[in-house]
Amino acid sequence: MNKDEIKNLINQTKKKEKVKKEIVDIKWILFILIISFVISIIMSLISQTIIPNLNIIFGIIVTLLFVFIGILFDIIGVSVTSADESVFHSMSSRKVFGASQAVTFKKNAEKVSSFCCDVVGDICGIISGASGTTITILLSEQFGWNVLVVGLFVAGIIASLTIGGKAVGKSFAINNSNIILYRFAKFISIFHKK
């Protein structure tokens, strides 16, 4: 084969892959839009109905829980993209519980990572910010503090915990990707029946 024939073959393959990916991407985008909408409503409902009815300490704990969930799912999303698939194929051939689920996650790494980092992680970030607003109002009313100052302080704490936690989490996820993916897959396998 000469260079022109090789280029044509590569271009034809790329076009076929692109068409196939576009079909899958549209379905995936619709799924993500719907699931994001549902999860956002559920988490917003929880934060808007629970936090105003709690005392400040429990409101802060619930807000920190949302921050922690966002960091945890970010760690899972990064570990799925950086894990070594061959390890899980080897484990799956030996019938290790959860290994086949890990292979499935790894084969769909872009979708799993998108769901974990973008859907759950971003929603948790938005909800923790909204919870921070509720905490700001509660603190201002209870102690008579300036709403603007308290709001800036609360927003700064939430943002720094989220960003700092995700930065540490990403490093941890890359260095321990196989272990994290395996434990996540093992946990999901408990609920997933073939």
C-alpha positions in Angstrom: 0.0 0.0 0.0 1.2 3.5 -0.8 0.9 6.5 1.4 -2.3 7.8 -0.3 -4.1 4.5 0.2 -3.1 4.4 3.9 -4.3 8.0 4.4 -7.7 7.2 2.7 -8.1 4.1 4.8 -7.4 6.0 8.0 -9.8 8.8 7.0 -12.6 6.3 6.2 -12.1 4.7 9.6 -12.2 8.1 11.3 -15.4 9.0 9.5 -17.1 5.7 10.6 -16.0 6.2 14.2 -17.2 9.8 14.1 -20.6 8.9 12.9 -20.9 6.1 15.4 -19.8 8.4 18.3 -22.2 11.1 17.2 -25.2 8.7 17.5 -24.0 7.5 20.9 -23.3 11.0 22.1 -26.8 12.3 21.4 -28.3 9.5 23.4 -25.8 10.1 26.2 -26.4 13.8 26.2 -30.2 13.3 26.5 -29.6 10.8 29.3 -27.3 13.1 31.1 -29.7 16.0 30.8 -32.6 14.0 32.3 -30.6 12.5 35.1 -29.0 15.9 35.9 -32.5 17.4 36.1 -33.8 14.7 38.4 -30.7 14.6 40.7 -30.7 18.4 40.9 -34.3 18.5 42.0 -33.8 15.8 44.6 -30.7 17.3 46.1 -32.2 20.9 46.0 -35.3 19.6 47.7 -33.2 18.0 50.4 -31.0 21.1 50.9 -33.9 23.6 50.8 -36.2 21.6 53.1 -33.7 20.2 55.6 -31.1 22.9 56.2 -33.5 25.8 57.1 -35.2 23.5 59.7 -31.9 22.4 61.3 -29.8 24.3 63.7 -26.7 26.0 62.3 -24.3 23.2 63.3 -26.3 20.5 61.5 -26.8 22.8 58.5 -23.0 23.2 58.2 -22.6 19.4 58.5 -25.2 18.8 55.7 -23.4 21.4 53.5 -20.0 19.8 54.2 -21.6 16.4 53.3 -22.5 17.8 49.8 -19.0 19.1 49.4 -17.6 15.7 50.4 -19.9 13.8 48.0 -18.7 16.1 45.2 -15.1 15.4 46.0 -15.7 11.6 46.4 -17.4 11.4 43.0 -14.6 13.5 41.4 -12.1 10.9 42.8 -14.1 8.1 41.3 -14.4 9.8 37.9 -10.6 10.5 37.7 -9.7 7.0 38.8 -11.9 5.4 36.1 -10.1 7.4 33.4 -6.6 6.7 34.7 -6.9 3.0 35.8 -5.3 0.1 33.9 -7.9 -2.0 32.1 -5.6 -5.0 31.7 -5.5 -5.5 35.5 -9.3 -5.9 35.6 -9.3 -8.2 32.6 -6.9 -10.5 34.4 -9.0 -10.3 37.6 -12.2 -10.9 35.6 -10.7 -14.1 34.0 -10.1 -15.4 37.6 -13.8 -14.6 38.5 -12.8 -11.9 41.1 -16.0 -10.3 42.4 -16.5 -6.8 40.9 -13.7 -7.2 38.3 -16.1 -7.5 35.3 -18.0 -4.4 36.5 -14.6 -2.6 36.7 -13.9 -3.6 33.1 -17.4 -2.3 32.0 -16.7 1.0 33.8 -13.2 1.3 32.2 -14.6 0.6 28.7 -17.1 3.4 29.3 -14.6 5.7 31.2 -15.7 8.9 29.4 -19.4 8.3 30.4 -18.6 7.2 34.0 -16.2 10.1 34.4 -18.7 12.6 32.9 -21.5 11.3 35.3 -19.3 11.3 38.4 -17.4 14.5 37.8 -19.8 16.6 35.8 -23.2 15.5 36.9 -22.8 14.5 40.6 -19.8 16.7 41.3 -21.1 19.9 39.7 -24.6 19.4 41.2 -23.0 19.0 44.6 -21.0 22.2 44.1 -24.2 24.1 43.2 -26.2 22.6 46.0 -23.4 23.3 48.6 -23.4 26.9 47.4 -27.2 27.2 47.8 -26.9 25.6 51.2 -24.2 28.2 52.0 -26.7 30.9 51.3 -29.2 29.4 53.7 -26.4 29.1 56.4 -25.5 32.7 55.7 -29.1 33.8 56.4 -29.3 31.7 59.5 -26.0 33.1 60.9 -27.0 36.7 60.1 -30.4 36.3 61.7 -29.2 34.5 64.8 -26.1 36.6 65.6 -27.0 39.9 63.8 -24.0 39.8 61.6 -23.7 41.6 58.3 -25.2 39.4 55.6 -22.6 40.5 52.9 -19.6 39.7 55.1 -21.0 36.4 56.3 -22.0 35.5 52.8 -18.5 36.2 51.4 -16.9 34.2 54.3 -19.2 31.2 53.8 -18.8 31.2 50.0 -15.0 31.4 50.4 -14.9 28.5 52.8 -17.2 26.3 50.6 -15.2 27.1 47.4 -11.8 26.5 49.1 -12.9 23.2 50.6 -14.4 22.1 47.3 -11.4 23.2 45.1 -8.8 22.1 47.6 -10.5 18.8 48.2 -10.8 18.1 44.5 -7.1 19.0 44.0 -6.0 16.5 46.7 -8.6 14.0 45.5 -7.3 14.1 41.9 -3.8 13.4 42.9 -5.0 10.6 45.2 -7.2 9.1 42.4 -4.4 9.1 39.8 -1.9 7.4 42.2 -4.5 4.8 43.5 -6.7 4.5 40.4 -6.8 0.7 40.2 -7.7 0.3 43.9 -10.4 3.0 43.8 -12.0 1.7 40.6 -12.0 -1.9 42.0 -13.6 -0.9 45.3 -16.2 1.2 43.5 -16.9 -1.6 41.0 -17.1 -4.1 43.9 -19.6 -1.9 45.7 -21.7 -1.4 42.6 -21.6 -5.1 41.9 -23.5 -5.8 45.1 -26.5 -4.0 43.7 -26.0 -4.8 40.0 -27.5 -8.2 38.9 -26.7 -9.5 35.5 
